[in-house]
Amino acid sequence: MKNEVTVTSRGMVTIPSKLRKKLNLKDGSKLIVKEHKLGLLYIPIIDLEDLFGVDSKELGYEMIRELHEDRRKERIEETEKK
């Protein structure tokens, strides 16, 4: 599939509508832009909510809290060993 786009004077590129729909890109979607030997590579940044549903954000926060708690316990144990 060949898609031609134009870079504006402000450096903006409009992604064709068919590609935006296919990749589920919406207003505010973020992309990583990497230089590649063939040109530029645009990689969509996928939101956890899109992968795991509405509860994913709270699940992510819970996982982070557990990791912080585990690390806190490890530091206490390391301190007690000294």
PDB file of N, CA, C and O in Angstrom:
ATOM      1  N   MET A   1       0.841  -1.171   0.000  1.00  0.00           N
ATOM      2  CA  MET A   1       0.000   0.000   0.000  1.00  0.00           C
ATOM      3  C   MET A   1       0.888   1.237   0.000  1.00  0.00           C
ATOM      4  O   MET A   1       1.760   1.387   0.856  1.00  0.00           O
ATOM      5  N   LYS A   2       0.664   2.109  -0.953  1.00  0.00           N
ATOM      6  CA  LYS A   2       1.459   3.326  -1.068  1.00  0.00           C
ATOM      7  C   LYS A   2       0.597   4.514  -0.651  1.00  0.00           C
ATOM      8  O   LYS A   2      -0.514   4.698  -1.149  1.00  0.00           O
ATOM      9  N   ASN A   3       1.121   5.307   0.260  1.00  0.00           N
ATOM     10  CA  ASN A   3       0.436   6.512   0.707  1.00  0.00           C
ATOM     11  C   ASN A   3       1.417   7.665   0.654  1.00  0.00           C
ATOM     12  O   ASN A   3       2.513   7.591   1.211  1.00  0.00           O
ATOM     13  N   GLU A   4       1.021   8.718  -0.013  1.00  0.00           N
ATOM     14  CA  GLU A   4       1.867   9.899  -0.108  1.00  0.00           C
ATOM     15  C   GLU A   4       1.330  10.967   0.835  1.00  0.00           C
ATOM     16  O   GLU A   4       0.134  11.256   0.851  1.00  0.00           O
ATOM     17  N   VAL A   5       2.233  11.548   1.623  1.00  0.00           N
ATOM     18  CA  VAL A   5       1.852  12.611   2.548  1.00  0.00           C
ATOM     19  C   VAL A   5       2.769  13.806   2.320  1.00  0.00           C
ATOM     20  O   VAL A   5       3.826  13.683   1.702  1.00  0.00           O
ATOM     21  N   THR A   6       2.353  14.954   2.823  1.00  0.00           N
ATOM     22  CA  THR A   6       3.124  16.185   2.687  1.00  0.00           C
ATOM     23  C   THR A   6       3.507  16.688   4.064  1.00  0.00           C
ATOM     24  O   THR A   6       2.696  16.663   4.990  1.00  0.00           O
ATOM     25  N   VAL A   7       4.736  17.143   4.198  1.00  0.00           N
ATOM     26  CA  VAL A   7       5.203  17.736   5.449  1.00  0.00           C
ATOM     27  C   VAL A   7       4.931  19.236   5.368  1.00  0.00           C
ATOM     28  O   VAL A   7       5.329  19.894   4.406  1.00  0.00           O
ATOM     29  N   THR A   8       4.247  19.774   6.388  1.00  0.00           N
ATOM     30  CA  THR A   8       3.944  21.208   6.403  1.00  0.00           C
ATOM     31  C   THR A   8       5.170  21.999   6.852  1.00  0.00           C
ATOM     32  O   THR A   8       6.177  21.425   7.266  1.00  0.00           O
ATOM     33  N   SER A   9       5.071  23.314   6.764  1.00  0.00           N
ATOM     34  CA  SER A   9       6.179  24.178   7.196  1.00  0.00           C
ATOM     35  C   SER A   9       6.452  24.036   8.689  1.00  0.00           C
ATOM     36  O   SER A   9       7.543  24.367   9.153  1.00  0.00           O
ATOM     37  N   ARG A  10       5.469  23.545   9.445  1.00  0.00           N
ATOM     38  CA  ARG A  10       5.644  23.330  10.884  1.00  0.00           C
ATOM     39  C   ARG A  10       6.092  21.891  11.191  1.00  0.00           C
ATOM     40  O   ARG A  10       6.188  21.504  12.356  1.00  0.00           O
ATOM     41  N   GLY A  11       6.362  21.108  10.146  1.00  0.00           N
ATOM     42  CA  GLY A  11       6.849  19.748  10.346  1.00  0.00           C
ATOM     43  C   GLY A  11       5.752  18.729  10.579  1.00  0.00           C
ATOM     44  O   GLY A  11       6.039  17.601  10.978  1.00  0.00           O
ATOM     45  N   MET A  12       4.506  19.096  10.341  1.00  0.00           N
ATOM     46  CA  MET A  12       3.395  18.168  10.575  1.00  0.00           C
ATOM     47  C   MET A  12       3.114  17.325   9.340  1.00  0.00           C
ATOM     48  O   MET A  12       3.268  17.770   8.202  1.00  0.00           O
ATOM     49  N   VAL A  13       2.691  16.080   9.609  1.00  0.00           N
ATOM     50  CA  VAL A  13       2.328  15.148   8.556  1.00  0.00           C
ATOM     51  C   VAL A  13       0.930  14.639   8.874  1.00  0.00           C
ATOM     52  O   VAL A  13       0.644  14.285  10.017  1.00  0.00           O
ATOM     53  N   THR A  14       0.060  14.599   7.875  1.00  0.00           N
ATOM     54  CA  THR A  14      -1.276  14.042   8.073  1.00  0.00           C
ATOM     55  C   THR A  14      -1.264  12.596   7.606  1.00  0.00           C
ATOM     56  O   THR A  14      -0.933  12.306   6.457  1.00  0.00           O
ATOM     57  N   ILE A  15      -1.629  11.691   8.510  1.00  0.00           N
ATOM     58  CA  ILE A  15      -1.703  10.270   8.173  1.00  0.00           C
ATOM     59  C   ILE A  15      -3.045  10.040   7.482  1.00  0.00           C
ATOM     60  O   ILE A  15      -4.080  10.462   7.997  1.00  0.00           O
ATOM     61  N   PRO A  16      -3.044   9.378   6.327  1.00  0.00           N
ATOM     62  CA  PRO A  16      -4.292   9.153   5.602  1.00  0.00           C
ATOM     63  C   PRO A  16      -5.354   8.457   6.464  1.00  0.00           C
ATOM     64  O   PRO A  16      -5.043   7.617   7.308  1.00  0.00           O
ATOM     65  N   SER A  17      -6.601   8.830   6.227  1.00  0.00           N
ATOM     66  CA  SER A  17      -7.737   8.345   7.009  1.00  0.00           C
ATOM     67  C   SER A  17      -7.804   6.815   7.071  1.00  0.00           C
ATOM     68  O   SER A  17      -8.037   6.250   8.140  1.00  0.00           O
ATOM     69  N   LYS A  18      -7.603   6.148   5.941  1.00  0.00           N
ATOM     70  CA  LYS A  18      -7.683   4.676   5.921  1.00  0.00           C
ATOM     71  C   LYS A  18      -6.656   4.056   6.867  1.00  0.00           C
ATOM     72  O   LYS A  18      -6.954   3.085   7.562  1.00  0.00           O
ATOM     73  N   LEU A  19      -5.443   4.620   6.891  1.00  0.00           N
ATOM     74  CA  LEU A  19      -4.405   4.100   7.786  1.00  0.00           C
ATOM     75  C   LEU A  19      -4.738   4.386   9.248  1.00  0.00           C
ATOM     76  O   LEU A  19      -4.525   3.539  10.116  1.00  0.00           O
ATOM     77  N   ARG A  20      -5.267   5.593   9.518  1.00  0.00           N
ATOM     78  CA  ARG A  20      -5.645   5.925  10.902  1.00  0.00           C
ATOM     79  C   ARG A  20      -6.701   4.956  11.411  1.00  0.00           C
ATOM     80  O   ARG A  20      -6.624   4.495  12.550  1.00  0.00           O
ATOM     81  N   LYS A  21      -7.681   4.646  10.579  1.00  0.00           N
ATOM     82  CA  LYS A  21      -8.736   3.705  10.983  1.00  0.00           C
ATOM     83  C   LYS A  21      -8.160   2.306  11.177  1.00  0.00           C
ATOM     84  O   LYS A  21      -8.466   1.635  12.162  1.00  0.00           O
ATOM     85  N   LYS A  22      -7.329   1.872  10.241  1.00  0.00           N
ATOM     86  CA  LYS A  22      -6.735   0.531  10.306  1.00  0.00           C
ATOM     87  C   LYS A  22      -5.890   0.358  11.567  1.00  0.00           C
ATOM     88  O   LYS A  22      -5.908  -0.705  12.188  1.00  0.00           O
ATOM     89  N   LEU A  23      -5.145   1.411  11.947  1.00  0.00           N
ATOM     90  CA  LEU A  23      -4.258   1.351  13.109  1.00  0.00           C
ATOM     91  C   LEU A  23      -4.918   1.866  14.384  1.00  0.00           C
ATOM     92  O   LEU A  23      -4.279   1.949  15.433  1.00  0.00           O
ATOM     93  N   ASN A  24      -6.205   2.213  14.286  1.00  0.00           N
ATOM     94  CA  ASN A  24      -6.969   2.720  15.431  1.00  0.00           C
ATOM     95  C   ASN A  24      -6.314   3.964  16.045  1.00  0.00           C
ATOM     96  O   ASN A  24      -6.254   4.106  17.267  1.00  0.00           O
ATOM     97  N   LEU A  25      -5.829   4.853  15.189  1.00  0.00           N
ATOM     98  CA  LEU A  25      -5.226   6.104  15.648  1.00  0.00           C
ATOM     99  C   LEU A  25      -6.322   7.152  15.766  1.00  0.00           C
ATOM    100  O   LEU A  25      -7.084   7.382  14.827  1.00  0.00           O
ATOM    101  N   LYS A  26      -6.389   7.776  16.920  1.00  0.00           N
ATOM    102  CA  LYS A  26      -7.413   8.785  17.183  1.00  0.00           C
ATOM    103  C   LYS A  26      -6.738  10.107  17.510  1.00  0.00           C
ATOM    104  O   LYS A  26      -5.516  10.176  17.644  1.00  0.00           O
ATOM    105  N   ASP A  27      -7.539  11.150  17.635  1.00  0.00           N
ATOM    106  CA  ASP A  27      -7.019  12.454  18.018  1.00  0.00           C
ATOM    107  C   ASP A  27      -6.264  12.315  19.337  1.00  0.00           C
ATOM    108  O   ASP A  27      -6.820  11.826  20.320  1.00  0.00           O
ATOM    109  N   GLY A  28      -5.026  12.732  19.365  1.00  0.00           N
ATOM    110  CA  GLY A  28      -4.215  12.632  20.578  1.00  0.00           C
ATOM    111  C   GLY A  28      -3.370  11.373  20.657  1.00  0.00           C
ATOM    112  O   GLY A  28      -2.553  11.245  21.569  1.00  0.00           O
ATOM    113  N   SER A  29      -3.543  10.428  19.717  1.00  0.00           N
ATOM    114  CA  SER A  29      -2.707   9.223  19.717  1.00  0.00           C
ATOM    115  C   SER A  29      -1.247   9.630  19.576  1.00  0.00           C
ATOM    116  O   SER A  29      -0.922  10.601  18.892  1.00  0.00           O
ATOM    117  N   LYS A  30      -0.377   8.877  20.229  1.00  0.00           N
ATOM    118  CA  LYS A  30       1.055   9.185  20.170  1.00  0.00           C
ATOM    119  C   LYS A  30       1.780   8.120  19.360  1.00  0.00           C
ATOM    120  O   LYS A  30       1.414   6.945  19.365  1.00  0.00           O
ATOM    121  N   LEU A  31       2.818   8.569  18.668  1.00  0.00           N
ATOM    122  CA  LEU A  31       3.636   7.685  17.848  1.00  0.00           C
ATOM    123  C   LEU A  31       5.098   7.905  18.191  1.00  0.00           C
ATOM    124  O   LEU A  31       5.508   9.013  18.535  1.00  0.00           O
ATOM    125  N   ILE A  32       5.873   6.849  18.094  1.00  0.00           N
ATOM    126  CA  ILE A  32       7.327   6.963  18.183  1.00  0.00           C
ATOM    127  C   ILE A  32       7.818   7.096  16.746  1.00  0.00           C
ATOM    128  O   ILE A  32       7.384   6.350  15.869  1.00  0.00           O
ATOM    129  N   VAL A  33       8.713   8.031  16.507  1.00  0.00           N
ATOM    130  CA  VAL A  33       9.282   8.211  15.174  1.00  0.00           C
ATOM    131  C   VAL A  33      10.747   7.808  15.247  1.00  0.00           C
ATOM    132  O   VAL A  33      11.526   8.380  16.010  1.00  0.00           O
ATOM    133  N   LYS A  34      11.114   6.807  14.435  1.00  0.00           N
ATOM    134  CA  LYS A  34      12.493   6.327  14.420  1.00  0.00           C
ATOM    135  C   LYS A  34      13.058   6.485  13.019  1.00  0.00           C
ATOM    136  O   LYS A  34      12.373   6.293  12.015  1.00  0.00           O
ATOM    137  N   GLU A  35      14.323   6.839  12.992  1.00  0.00           N
ATOM    138  CA  GLU A  35      15.016   6.900  11.709  1.00  0.00           C
ATOM    139  C   GLU A  35      15.377   5.475  11.316  1.00  0.00           C
ATOM    140  O   GLU A  35      15.892   4.711  12.133  1.00  0.00           O
ATOM    141  N   HIS A  36      15.111   5.124  10.079  1.00  0.00           N
ATOM    142  CA  HIS A  36      15.373   3.788   9.562  1.00  0.00           C
ATOM    143  C   HIS A  36      16.182   3.946   8.281  1.00  0.00           C
ATOM    144  O   HIS A  36      16.148   5.004   7.653  1.00  0.00           O
ATOM    145  N   LYS A  37      16.900   2.915   7.892  1.00  0.00           N
ATOM    146  CA  LYS A  37      17.734   3.036   6.690  1.00  0.00           C
ATOM    147  C   LYS A  37      16.912   3.365   5.438  1.00  0.00           C
ATOM    148  O   LYS A  37      17.447   3.920   4.478  1.00  0.00           O
ATOM    149  N   LEU A  38      15.624   3.029   5.441  1.00  0.00           N
ATOM    150  CA  LEU A  38      14.762   3.332   4.301  1.00  0.00           C
ATOM    151  C   LEU A  38      13.995   4.638   4.457  1.00  0.00           C
ATOM    152  O   LEU A  38      13.328   5.077   3.520  1.00  0.00           O
ATOM    153  N   GLY A  39      14.081   5.266   5.627  1.00  0.00           N
ATOM    154  CA  GLY A  39      13.350   6.516   5.860  1.00  0.00           C
ATOM    155  C   GLY A  39      12.916   6.626   7.305  1.00  0.00           C
ATOM    156  O   GLY A  39      13.680   6.305   8.215  1.00  0.00           O
ATOM    157  N   LEU A  40      11.689   7.081   7.520  1.00  0.00           N
ATOM    158  CA  LEU A  40      11.150   7.221   8.871  1.00  0.00           C
ATOM    159  C   LEU A  40      10.177   6.094   9.167  1.00  0.00           C
ATOM    160  O   LEU A  40       9.427   5.655   8.295  1.00  0.00           O
ATOM    161  N   LEU A  41      10.202   5.637  10.400  1.00  0.00           N
ATOM    162  CA  LEU A  41       9.311   4.579  10.851  1.00  0.00           C
ATOM    163  C   LEU A  41       8.442   5.154  11.961  1.00  0.00           C
ATOM    164  O   LEU A  41       8.959   5.650  12.962  1.00  0.00           O
ATOM    165  N   TYR A  42       7.137   5.090  11.789  1.00  0.00           N
ATOM    166  CA  TYR A  42       6.187   5.580  12.790  1.00  0.00           C
ATOM    167  C   TYR A  42       5.596   4.381  13.515  1.00  0.00           C
ATOM    168  O   TYR A  42       5.005   3.503  12.888  1.00  0.00           O
ATOM    169  N   ILE A  43       5.755   4.342  14.849  1.00  0.00           N
ATOM    170  CA  ILE A  43       5.277   3.217  15.650  1.00  0.00           C
ATOM    171  C   ILE A  43       4.251   3.733  16.651  1.00  0.00           C
ATOM    172  O   ILE A  43       4.582   4.556  17.504  1.00  0.00           O
ATOM    173  N   PRO A  44       2.995   3.256  16.558  1.00  0.00           N
ATOM    174  CA  PRO A  44       1.982   3.706  17.518  1.00  0.00           C
ATOM    175  C   PRO A  44       2.339   3.269  18.937  1.00  0.00           C
ATOM    176  O   PRO A  44       2.791   2.146  19.159  1.00  0.00           O
ATOM    177  N   ILE A  45       2.129   4.178  19.897  1.00  0.00           N
ATOM    178  CA  ILE A  45       2.292   3.843  21.307  1.00  0.00           C
ATOM    179  C   ILE A  45       0.934   3.346  21.779  1.00  0.00           C
ATOM    180  O   ILE A  45      -0.047   4.089  21.750  1.00  0.00           O
ATOM    181  N   ILE A  46       0.876   2.101  22.210  1.00  0.00           N
ATOM    182  CA  ILE A  46      -0.392   1.485  22.595  1.00  0.00           C
ATOM    183  C   ILE A  46      -0.660   1.728  24.068  1.00  0.00           C
ATOM    184  O   ILE A  46       0.200   1.487  24.915  1.00  0.00           O
ATOM    185  N   ASP A  47      -1.859   2.209  24.368  1.00  0.00           N
ATOM    186  CA  ASP A  47      -2.282   2.477  25.737  1.00  0.00           C
ATOM    187  C   ASP A  47      -2.687   1.164  26.409  1.00  0.00           C
ATOM    188  O   ASP A  47      -3.293   0.304  25.771  1.00  0.00           O
ATOM    189  N   LEU A  48      -2.357   1.008  27.683  1.00  0.00           N
ATOM    190  CA  LEU A  48      -2.737  -0.196  28.424  1.00  0.00           C
ATOM    191  C   LEU A  48      -4.234  -0.445  28.373  1.00  0.00           C
ATOM    192  O   LEU A  48      -4.664  -1.594  28.273  1.00  0.00           O
ATOM    193  N   GLU A  49      -5.034   0.607  28.438  1.00  0.00           N
ATOM    194  CA  GLU A  49      -6.484   0.449  28.400  1.00  0.00           C
ATOM    195  C   GLU A  49      -6.927  -0.194  27.094  1.00  0.00           C
ATOM    196  O   GLU A  49      -7.875  -0.978  27.078  1.00  0.00           O
ATOM    197  N   ASP A  50      -6.252   0.132  26.003  1.00  0.00           N
ATOM    198  CA  ASP A  50      -6.597  -0.463  24.718  1.00  0.00           C
ATOM    199  C   ASP A  50      -6.258  -1.948  24.686  1.00  0.00           C
ATOM    200  O   ASP A  50      -6.939  -2.727  24.019  1.00  0.00           O
ATOM    201  N   LEU A  51      -5.212  -2.342  25.402  1.00  0.00           N
ATOM    202  CA  LEU A  51      -4.810  -3.745  25.417  1.00  0.00           C
ATOM    203  C   LEU A  51      -5.633  -4.593  26.371  1.00  0.00           C
ATOM    204  O   LEU A  51      -6.022  -5.712  26.039  1.00  0.00           O
ATOM    205  N   PHE A  52      -5.898  -4.058  27.561  1.00  0.00           N
ATOM    206  CA  PHE A  52      -6.487  -4.870  28.612  1.00  0.00           C
ATOM    207  C   PHE A  52      -7.855  -4.408  29.086  1.00  0.00           C
ATOM    208  O   PHE A  52      -8.424  -5.023  29.988  1.00  0.00           O
ATOM    209  N   GLY A  53      -8.397  -3.353  28.512  1.00  0.00           N
ATOM    210  CA  GLY A  53      -9.721  -2.899  28.905  1.00  0.00           C
ATOM    211  C   GLY A  53      -9.684  -1.787  29.934  1.00  0.00           C
ATOM    212  O   GLY A  53      -8.622  -1.288  30.305  1.00  0.00           O
ATOM    213  N   VAL A  54     -10.863  -1.417  30.380  1.00  0.00           N
ATOM    214  CA  VAL A  54     -11.048  -0.270  31.268  1.00  0.00           C
ATOM    215  C   VAL A  54     -10.309  -0.430  32.590  1.00  0.00           C
ATOM    216  O   VAL A  54      -9.775   0.550  33.109  1.00  0.00           O
ATOM    217  N   ASP A  55     -10.262  -1.633  33.147  1.00  0.00           N
ATOM    218  CA  ASP A  55      -9.650  -1.856  34.455  1.00  0.00           C
ATOM    219  C   ASP A  55      -8.130  -1.873  34.409  1.00  0.00           C
ATOM    220  O   ASP A  55      -7.485  -1.951  35.454  1.00  0.00           O
ATOM    221  N   SER A  56      -7.550  -1.801  33.227  1.00  0.00           N
ATOM    222  CA  SER A  56      -6.102  -1.951  33.107  1.00  0.00           C
ATOM    223  C   SER A  56      -5.334  -0.876  33.854  1.00  0.00           C
ATOM    224  O   SER A  56      -4.273  -1.152  34.415  1.00  0.00           O
ATOM    225  N   LYS A  57      -5.853   0.350  33.871  1.00  0.00           N
ATOM    226  CA  LYS A  57      -5.134   1.436  34.535  1.00  0.00           C
ATOM    227  C   LYS A  57      -5.004   1.134  36.027  1.00  0.00           C
ATOM    228  O   LYS A  57      -3.918   1.262  36.593  1.00  0.00           O
ATOM    229  N   GLU A  58      -6.104   0.736  36.665  1.00  0.00           N
ATOM    230  CA  GLU A  58      -6.061   0.411  38.095  1.00  0.00           C
ATOM    231  C   GLU A  58      -5.175  -0.810  38.325  1.00  0.00           C
ATOM    232  O   GLU A  58      -4.430  -0.862  39.304  1.00  0.00           O
ATOM    233  N   LEU A  59      -5.252  -1.789  37.430  1.00  0.00           N
ATOM    234  CA  LEU A  59      -4.395  -2.971  37.538  1.00  0.00           C
ATOM    235  C   LEU A  59      -2.931  -2.562  37.447  1.00  0.00           C
ATOM    236  O   LEU A  59      -2.098  -3.064  38.202  1.00  0.00           O
ATOM    237  N   GLY A  60      -2.612  -1.658  36.534  1.00  0.00           N
ATOM    238  CA  GLY A  60      -1.241  -1.165  36.398  1.00  0.00           C
ATOM    239  C   GLY A  60      -0.771  -0.463  37.653  1.00  0.00           C
ATOM    240  O   GLY A  60       0.355  -0.675  38.105  1.00  0.00           O
ATOM    241  N   TYR A  61      -1.644   0.387  38.229  1.00  0.00           N
ATOM    242  CA  TYR A  61      -1.288   1.086  39.465  1.00  0.00           C
ATOM    243  C   TYR A  61      -1.081   0.091  40.604  1.00  0.00           C
ATOM    244  O   TYR A  61      -0.167   0.254  41.413  1.00  0.00           O
ATOM    245  N   GLU A  62      -1.919  -0.929  40.671  1.00  0.00           N
ATOM    246  CA  GLU A  62      -1.792  -1.946  41.721  1.00  0.00           C
ATOM    247  C   GLU A  62      -0.463  -2.689  41.577  1.00  0.00           C
ATOM    248  O   GLU A  62       0.210  -2.956  42.572  1.00  0.00           O
ATOM    249  N   MET A  63      -0.089  -3.019  40.349  1.00  0.00           N
ATOM    250  CA  MET A  63       1.185  -3.706  40.122  1.00  0.00           C
ATOM    251  C   MET A  63       2.354  -2.827  40.554  1.00  0.00           C
ATOM    252  O   MET A  63       3.310  -3.314  41.159  1.00  0.00           O
ATOM    253  N   ILE A  64       2.281  -1.543  40.248  1.00  0.00           N
ATOM    254  CA  ILE A  64       3.348  -0.619  40.644  1.00  0.00           C
ATOM    255  C   ILE A  64       3.423  -0.518  42.159  1.00  0.00           C
ATOM    256  O   ILE A  64       4.516  -0.521  42.727  1.00  0.00           O
ATOM    257  N   ARG A  65       2.261  -0.427  42.828  1.00  0.00           N
ATOM    258  CA  ARG A  65       2.250  -0.374  44.297  1.00  0.00           C
ATOM    259  C   ARG A  65       2.890  -1.630  44.890  1.00  0.00           C
ATOM    260  O   ARG A  65       3.663  -1.545  45.845  1.00  0.00           O
ATOM    261  N   GLU A  66       2.569  -2.792  44.326  1.00  0.00           N
ATOM    262  CA  GLU A  66       3.150  -4.043  44.818  1.00  0.00           C
ATOM    263  C   GLU A  66       4.665  -4.057  44.616  1.00  0.00           C
ATOM    264  O   GLU A  66       5.404  -4.492  45.498  1.00  0.00           O
ATOM    265  N   LEU A  67       5.124  -3.589  43.470  1.00  0.00           N
ATOM    266  CA  LEU A  67       6.567  -3.541  43.221  1.00  0.00           C
ATOM    267  C   LEU A  67       7.268  -2.613  44.208  1.00  0.00           C
ATOM    268  O   LEU A  67       8.339  -2.937  44.721  1.00  0.00           O
ATOM    269  N   HIS A  68       6.655  -1.453  44.471  1.00  0.00           N
ATOM    270  CA  HIS A  68       7.232  -0.521  45.450  1.00  0.00           C
ATOM    271  C   HIS A  68       7.281  -1.155  46.839  1.00  0.00           C
ATOM    272  O   HIS A  68       8.274  -1.016  47.552  1.00  0.00           O
ATOM    273  N   GLU A  69       6.224  -1.841  47.217  1.00  0.00           N
ATOM    274  CA  GLU A  69       6.171  -2.485  48.534  1.00  0.00           C
ATOM    275  C   GLU A  69       7.228  -3.589  48.631  1.00  0.00           C
ATOM    276  O   GLU A  69       7.914  -3.705  49.646  1.00  0.00           O
ATOM    277  N   ASP A  70       7.359  -4.399  47.576  1.00  0.00           N
ATOM    278  CA  ASP A  70       8.381  -5.451  47.569  1.00  0.00           C
ATOM    279  C   ASP A  70       9.778  -4.849  47.698  1.00  0.00           C
ATOM    280  O   ASP A  70      10.610  -5.351  48.453  1.00  0.00           O
ATOM    281  N   ARG A  71      10.025  -3.781  46.965  1.00  0.00           N
ATOM    282  CA  ARG A  71      11.346  -3.139  47.026  1.00  0.00           C
ATOM    283  C   ARG A  71      11.605  -2.557  48.411  1.00  0.00           C
ATOM    284  O   ARG A  71      12.722  -2.640  48.922  1.00  0.00           O
ATOM    285  N   ARG A  72      10.564  -1.960  49.026  1.00  0.00           N
ATOM    286  CA  ARG A  72      10.702  -1.405  50.374  1.00  0.00           C
ATOM    287  C   ARG A  72      11.077  -2.511  51.356  1.00  0.00           C
ATOM    288  O   ARG A  72      11.952  -2.315  52.199  1.00  0.00           O
ATOM    289  N   LYS A  73      10.427  -3.667  51.256  1.00  0.00           N
ATOM    290  CA  LYS A  73      10.731  -4.799  52.139  1.00  0.00           C
ATOM    291  C   LYS A  73      12.164  -5.288  51.922  1.00  0.00           C
ATOM    292  O   LYS A  73      12.867  -5.613  52.879  1.00  0.00           O
ATOM    293  N   GLU A  74      12.590  -5.338  50.662  1.00  0.00           N
ATOM    294  CA  GLU A  74      13.961  -5.763  50.362  1.00  0.00           C
ATOM    295  C   GLU A  74      14.978  -4.818  50.986  1.00  0.00           C
ATOM    296  O   GLU A  74      15.986  -5.265  51.533  1.00  0.00           O
ATOM    297  N   ARG A  75      14.723  -3.513  50.910  1.00  0.00           N
ATOM    298  CA  ARG A  75      15.644  -2.539  51.507  1.00  0.00           C
ATOM    299  C   ARG A  75      15.708  -2.712  53.017  1.00  0.00           C
ATOM    300  O   ARG A  75      16.785  -2.616  53.604  1.00  0.00           O
ATOM    301  N   ILE A  76      14.569  -2.965  53.652  1.00  0.00           N
ATOM    302  CA  ILE A  76      14.545  -3.183  55.106  1.00  0.00           C
ATOM    303  C   ILE A  76      15.367  -4.415  55.453  1.00  0.00           C
ATOM    304  O   ILE A  76      16.161  -4.390  56.393  1.00  0.00           O
ATOM    305  N   GLU A  77      15.178  -5.504  54.689  1.00  0.00           N
ATOM    306  CA  GLU A  77      15.929  -6.735  54.937  1.00  0.00           C
ATOM    307  C   GLU A  77      17.428  -6.508  54.745  1.00  0.00           C
ATOM    308  O   GLU A  77      18.235  -7.002  55.532  1.00  0.00           O
ATOM    309  N   GLU A  78      17.802  -5.768  53.712  1.00  0.00           N
ATOM    310  CA  GLU A  78      19.215  -5.478  53.464  1.00  0.00           C
ATOM    311  C   GLU A  78      19.807  -4.658  54.603  1.00  0.00           C
ATOM    312  O   GLU A  78      20.941  -4.895  55.020  1.00  0.00           O
ATOM    313  N   THR A  79      19.050  -3.706  55.101  1.00  0.00           N
ATOM    314  CA  THR A  79      19.505  -2.862  56.208  1.00  0.00           C
ATOM    315  C   THR A  79      19.674  -3.686  57.479  1.00  0.00           C
ATOM    316  O   THR A  79      20.630  -3.480  58.226  1.00  0.00           O
ATOM    317  N   GLU A  80      18.757  -4.614  57.730  1.00  0.00           N
ATOM    318  CA  GLU A  80      18.819  -5.446  58.935  1.00  0.00           C
ATOM    319  C   GLU A  80      20.003  -6.407  58.895  1.00  0.00           C
ATOM    320  O   GLU A  80      20.538  -6.760  59.945  1.00  0.00           O
ATOM    321  N   LYS A  81      20.421  -6.836  57.707  1.00  0.00           N
ATOM    322  CA  LYS A  81      21.553  -7.750  57.574  1.00  0.00           C
ATOM    323  C   LYS A  81      22.870  -7.063  57.922  1.00  0.00           C
ATOM    324  O   LYS A  81      23.820  -7.728  58.334  1.00  0.00           O
ATOM    325  N   LYS A  82      22.940  -5.756  57.765  1.00  0.00           N
ATOM    326  CA  LYS A  82      24.187  -5.019  58.015  1.00  0.00           C
ATOM    327  C   LYS A  82      24.395  -4.834  59.450  1.00  0.00           C
ATOM    328  O   LYS A  82      25.391  -4.236  59.858  1.00  0.00           O
TER     329      LYS A  82
END
